């Protein structure tokens, strides 16, 4: 396999390896006040929006309930409603900011279903573009993300401020 060097990602990977006992990031990050450092774009009453630290595509967001649970059955009706309202908000914001051709929206419930964090449910909102699956991931087994997390955060933060219901 050929290698595409992306040394800027090492700080994120190393943090995950060096701090395995830091607890649930979906519980810890919203307790902190530095939303920019934690990549939190929006805080609702019972859920929040955060940039994925290891995105599938540029603009990959997650909508997460504050309640620590891995079961859909445990989420209250009010939280479920806000969760889906925020998913719709993410789609609108991403459409305005990046003009994708489509979206993948979904959940991976359980490790065997592909959940990287399987103890705290969350909804993925991934913008997609025609041609974003090209020869690199298919033949080269390498995914190229064209924008840094910091640039993505800044591009979306203003859109959330304009579009978010307060």
PyMOL commands that set and color helices and strands:
alter all, ss='L'
color gray80, all
select helices_A, chain A and resi 7-18+25-31+35-38+72-74+77-98+111-113+135-138+149-163
alter helices_A, ss='H'
color red, helices_A
select strands_A, chain A and resi 40-43+47-51+61-65+102-106+122-128
alter strands_A, ss='S'
color yellow, strands_A
deselect
rebuild
show_as cartoon
